[in-house]
Structures are given as structure tokens and as C-alpha cells.
Amino acid sequence: MVILVTNMTEELKLSIVSYNSRGFNLSKQQYTKELLSKCSVLFLQEYWLADSQLPILGSINDDFLFTGLRFGNTNILSGRPYGGCAILWRSDIQATVNILDVDSNRVCATRLCNDVYRLLFICVYKPYEGSESMTDEFADQLAIIENIIEANSDCHVIIGGEFNADLTRPWMHNSMMTSYCDSNGLCFGTSHQHSSFDYTYLTKAVDRLCSLHDTDNMSDHEPVVLHLSVKFDVVQYVERIRNAHISWAKANNDDRTKYRHLLSQLLDLIEVPTGALLCTDGSCCDSNHIKAVNKYATDISNACSHAADSVIPHTCSRKQSRCAPGWSEHVQPLREKSIFWHRLWVECGRPYAGSVADCMRRSRAAYHYAIWRIRKNEAEIVWDRIAK
């Protein structure tokens, strides 16, 4: 169990707890109630509540509101597919809370915003490492989390939950998670100078992670606690500015014809410095000649820029174009394949298991992982295109 935070230099006081309850019987409900008395926000995982039982989370403490995922009443599940995750927060927090719509049964997210701060809370319950399909889903969920963060780039990000990862071991999920955090500006709570982590899961192998060791906790997972004291008065939120540029690749023959005509008209208006251009002195030091030639070159350059700016199409922002370097080569084919299998899966009645369900999940995981890969390697893709 791991908590991830973006670097904060900033005084909002919050106590955030992440707890894998591994079921939700009466003793675990009582212990969860004790945790709520100690925190502002609670990330809860693996409670295994069906649709009709989910309101139990709202009855634990009247001072808390919640959002959570359920695994449903209709599907017969085997193994450890997903056990639910939820976020509970104090209703008296002086902020507007928005529950985000996330297309995942392993991730839930909320935004807490007011005039001073903007926080994004993400609770996850990731698959354990056991098969190739689990690794595909792990990558799929990482891509979903990245999409949430990118869509809420004005927020400080706190991610908590059950990652089913042991960073001390050379496992595939661990290396994927470490690489993912590095590329997205996330850091592990264990690496903070004020951390005092020991273990969170009771096995013979003890992990060095932050935890509470309470006698009343009947789960084999210990709660993780994060205390924040954030000074937001030094933080400014600046919208990212993308300037449009001339795109010759988007210009058609009509655009180029208009450009030539307009450029010809603008060039005719430029005064030609005949005296300076006809000077035959190879080492001419006449300041008037130098100024005249420089002005002439500048006027020609400005005419070209003005003509192109007036009639040639421009680039648009990444959000408007919905594309990224490498999209058409690496992502678009996988997106089309994912859409095909998703439609087929829907037409088959959205089965949980079977070959159609497996193909749907694998194609979606491959599609989401491709998005994450091109974003991670955007600079390399651009450099490679320039080289070619």
C-alpha cells in the first residue's frame, strides 16, 4: 500500500488515511469509524460491498460524505478481480467537492476546490501481479490515472490506495509504477524526509511503509497516514498557454496560391535600397548602407510572415486537436481495435468473463498503454521526426 504526492512547497491542515479493510463486517466498520475520527479524508479499499450495500459507507459517520465503487450483484467473481475503493471526506471542509466520472472499476477520484487551493484525490485498488492479463490491466489503470491528472492539471495531486506493489522487489508492476511516477512528477511518500514508514501488510516479509498499528484493526492491512500542512498563499495557478503556429502541412493548393499573390503585393510595397545593393566595395563600412540592407532583409522577412499568417492555416492546442506526436502510428490502430471489441462486448450483453470480455479488456489496456507510452516518449518521437 503506497501513497503518492506531488511536490508541495506550500497552511491547509489535512490528515489523510488510506486503509485496506479486506472486507467490511461489524468490527471493521467500527474500526473505520475510529479512523474517520482521526482524519479529514479517508481512502478505503477492498470492502467488497455490492450495489445494495454501498450506502453503509455513508452511515458510518454522519460528518462524512463519500463516493465509492461497487462490484455489482449480477456477476459471479472468482479470484481477486477488484474489491471496491472509496473516498470519504468531512462534510464541513470549506471547499466545493466534485466527484469525477472515471471509466474504471478500480479508480475513483474527487476534486476539492475553493478560492485558495485545488486538490485532486485519487483512490485506487490495483491488480496484483500474477499473469500477463493482470499486467495489461495494471498498465490500463495507470493510463486512466494519468488521464485524470492531465484533465485536472490545475490541482495538487494525492493518490492513495492498494497498489499491490512492493518497491523493494524487481517485479514488473514495480518497475512500471516507478517509471510512471518519474514521468508524471509524482513521488512516493516513503521518500519524504519526514516519513517514518515501517510496514502495512502483515506477512513474514516486512515492508518499510507508513502505518498505524492499532489493536482494534481486524484487517491484515495497516492504515497509511499522511498529514499535510500546506501554505497555499504562495501558490499561483497559471493556465498553460499554447501559441498557435503556421502549419504548412495543413495548407492546400488554394492556400498556397493566396499566399503567393499576397506576398507578391507586399513585396511590391517594399522600398528597394538600390544604392546599398549596387555598392561594389567588398569591405564597405558605410553605416547607411548597412542599415538599409538590414531593413530590406527585415521587410522581406516580415512580408513573408504576414502573408503566411493571413492565409495559411494554424496549429491548434493539443486539447482542441485531440492528438499527440505518434498518435496516428502508435495509438489510432489500437483505438480502432479497442472500439471494435468494446462494441462487440456490448452487443454480447457486457459479459464479465469469456473470450469476448478478455479481448475487450486486452484491447482497451493496449490502447490506454499506447497513449501513456507516446506521452512519456513525446520528446523522442518529435526528435525522431525532425531527424527523418
N, C-alpha and C positions, 0 to 999 in steps of 0.2 A: 504494500500500500504506500503510495507516494503522493506528495503534494508538490505541485509546480507553481511558481510565481514569476511574473515578470519583474524585472528590477525596478524598485520604487525608491526614489530619493526623498520622498515625502514622508491636522492631527485628528484624524479619524481613528477611533479605537474600536477594533473588531476582534472578537475571538471566534475562530472558525475551527470546527471539528469535523473530521472525516471518520466514519465508523462503518465497518462491515459487520452487520448484526448476525449474518448467517441464520436467517430465519427470524420470526417475529412473534414468538409466544409471549405470554404474560410477563415472564421475568425479563425478557429483552425489551419489551415495551416500557417496563418500569425503569430499566437502566437508561433507555433512550430519553425518558423524561428527566432523569437526573442530568444527563449530558446537556439537554436543552436549557436547564437552569444555569449552566456554566458558559454558554456561548451565545453569539449573535446569529450565526449561520451554521447549519449542520448539513454535511453531505452524508447521505445514508445509502448503503448498498446491500444487495443480496437479502432483501427482506422477504422475497417470494410471496408477494401479495397479488391476488387476482383482481380483476376489474371490480368486482363487488366488494372487495376487502380494502381497496386503496384508501377510502375515507378514514380508515383507522389512523392514518398518519396525521390527519387534521384534528383528531380528538385527543392526541397525546398531551398537548399543552395549548390552551386557548390563546396564549400570547403569540403563537406562531402560525404563519401561513405556509403552504407547501405547493410544490409541483413534483410529480413523480411519474415514472413509467411502470406499466404493468405488463405481465407476460400473457395475459388473456386466460379465458376459461375454456376455450374451444380446442386448443392444440394440446396434444399429448407430447410432453417433452421428455427427453432422456438425456443422461449425462449432465453437463453443466453449460447449457446454451447461454442463458442470461437470467439473472435473478432480480432485476429491477434496480433502479437507482433514483434517488430523490434529493431535492434541495428544500430545506426548511429554513425560514428566516423570521426574525422578530417583526411583528406587525407594526411596532412603533418606530421602526427605522425611518428616519426623515429622508426618504427618497422615493422616487417612483420606481416600482418594480415591474418589469416587463418579462413575461415568460416567453422564451423563444421557441419557435416551431422548428424542431430538429427531426430530420428523417432518419431516426435510428432508434433501436430498442436497447441501446447501451449508453446513450448520452442524453443528458438533459441540461438546460442552460437558462440563466436569468440575467437580466441587466438591472443594476441598481444605480439610478442616476438622479442627481439634483444639480443645483447651480454651482456646486463646489467640486463634486467628484463624479466619476463614472466608473463603475466596476462591472466586470463580466465574471460570473461564477459558472463554472462548468463541472458537472459531476459525471463520472464515467464508471462503467463496470466492463473492463476489457476481457477478451477471451484469454484463457490460459494457453500456454504453448504446448501443443500436443500433436498437431498434424498440419499438413500443408494448407488445408481449408481454414484452420484457425489462424495461420499466419496471414492468409489473404484477408480474413476479416479484421485482424489487428491493423493491417495497413489501411483497410477501408475506413475503420473508425478514426485512425489518425488523420486521414484526409477530411473526414466530416468535422473533426475538431478544428482543423486548420481553416476550413471554410467559415466556421462560426467566428473564429478570431478575426479573420480578414473582413468579414461583414460588420464587425464591431471594433474597428481599428482605433476608435476614439477612447476605448476603455483600457484600464489596467486589468490584467487577466489573472485569475486564480483558478487553478484546476486541481481538483481533489478526487479521490475515489480509489477503486480497486483496479490497479493496472496489471495485476498478476505478473509482476516483473521483479526480478532480483538483480539489481545492477552490479552485484559482485560476481556474477556468473556470465560466462561467454555464450549466452543464448541468443538466438536470432531476434526475438522480441526486444531484448535489452539493447542490442546494437541499433535496431530500428528506432527505438524510443530515444536513445541518446542522440542519434543523428537528427531526428525530428526536432528535438528541443534545441539543439545547436543552431539549426537553420531557421527557427522561428523565434529566437530571442527569449526562450524560456529557460529557467534554471531550477534545479532540484532544491527543495527545502533542506536536504541533508548537507548541501554545500555552503549554506549560510553560516556566517561566523557566530551567530547567536543560537545555533541549533544545538540540541542535546539529545540526539536520537539514540535509541537502542534497538528495540525490536517491536514489531507489530503483529507478528504471526507466531503462534505458539507451536514450534516444532523443535526438533533436536538441533537444527541449524538455526542459529540466532542471527538476524539481520540488524544492522545499525540504523534504525529509523526511529523518528519521534513517536512517542506513545504515552498513553495513560494506563497504568496497571491497577485497576480497581477490582476489588474482591467481588463486587456485585455483577461484574461483566460476565455473562454466561456464554458469550461467543468466543471462538478460538482466535479471533482477530481483536487487537487492541486499538482503541481510538487514536487517531493522529490529531494533534492540536497545533494550531497556528495563531499566534497573537500578532495583530497588526496595530501599529501606531503610526498613522500616515499624515504628514503635513501637506495638505493639498494647496495651501496658499502660495506655494512656489511652482505650482504646475500650471501650464498653459496648454490648451488643446488647440492645435493648429491643423486646419484641414490641409490635406496633401494637395498641392497644386500641380496639375499636369498641363503644360503648354502645348497647344496644337501646332503641328509642323506640316509643311508642304509635303504631300505624298505623290511623287511622280508615278508610283506604281498604280495609283487609283485613276490616273488621268487617261482619258480615251482620246481618239483622234480629234474629235471636236474641241476638246480642252486644249490640245497642243496647237491646233490651228488658231484658236483665240489668243493663245499665249504669244505666238509669233506675230500676229497682227498688232497686239497691244504693245509688245516690246519694240516693234519697228516704229510705232508712233512715239513712244517715249524716247527712243534713241535719237529720233529726228529733232527733238527739243533740246538736246544737249549741245552746248557750245563747244566746238572743237578748238583746242588751243594750238592753232596752226603753227605759230611761231616756235613754240616749245617742241612740237613734233618734228619740225623741219630743221631743228638745230643739229649741226653736223659735228659739234665739239664732243668727242667721246668722254672727256673729263669735265663736262660743263658743271660749273658750280653756281650758276645763276639761280638765286633763290626764287625768282618769279617763275622761271621755267619749272623748277622742282614743284612748287605749289600748284602750278597749272596742270602738270601731268598727274599729280596725286589727286587733284579734284576731278580730273577727267576719268580716272580709273574708278574713283568712288561713285561718280554719277552713273557710270555704266553698270556697276555692281548694284546700285540702288534701283536702277531701272529694271534689271533682271529680277530682283527680289520683289519689287512692287507688282510687276506683271504676273509673276507666278502666284503671289499672294492673292491676286484679284481673281484669277480664273482657274487655278489648279486646285483640286480637292485637297483637304487637310486630313491629318490623322485625328482620331478621337480618343477619348480616355479609355483605359482598359475596361472600366465598368460599362461604358457605352458599347464598346465593340465586342465584349464578352469573349475575348480571345487573348492568348498569350503566346510568346515565342515557342514554337514547337507544337502548337495545338493541332494543326491540320495533319502533321505527320504522325505524332505520337498519341494524341488523345481522341481525335474525331472518329477514327475507325473503331476504337474501343467503346466510345459513347454510343455509336450506332448499334453495335453488338449488344451493349447493355440494354438499350431501349427495346430491341427486338425480344430479348429474353424476358424483360420485365412485362411487356405486353402479353407474351405467351403465358407467363406465370399468372397474370391477372385473369386471362381467359380460362385458365385451368382451375380457377377458384381460389387463388392465393394459397396453395398447399405449403405446409411448413417443411415437410420432408419430401424426398423423391428426387429424380434426376432433373426435372424442370426447376425445382427450388434450388438445387445445388448449382445449376448453370446460371440461374438468375443472380445468386449471391456471388459466384466467382466472377461473372462478367462485370457486376457492379463494383466489386472490390478492385478488379483490374483497372476499370475506368477511373475510379477515385484515386488509386495509387499512381496512375499516369499523370493526373492533374498535379498531385503533390510532387512527383518527380520533375516535371518541367518547371514548376515554380522554384524548386530547390536548385535546379541547374540552369536557370534562366540566363545568367551571365555567360555560361559556357556555350549555350545554344546560340546566343547573339554573336559571340566572338567567332564561332564556327561558321556562321552565315557570312560574316564580314570577310573571313578568310577565303571562303569559296567564291 
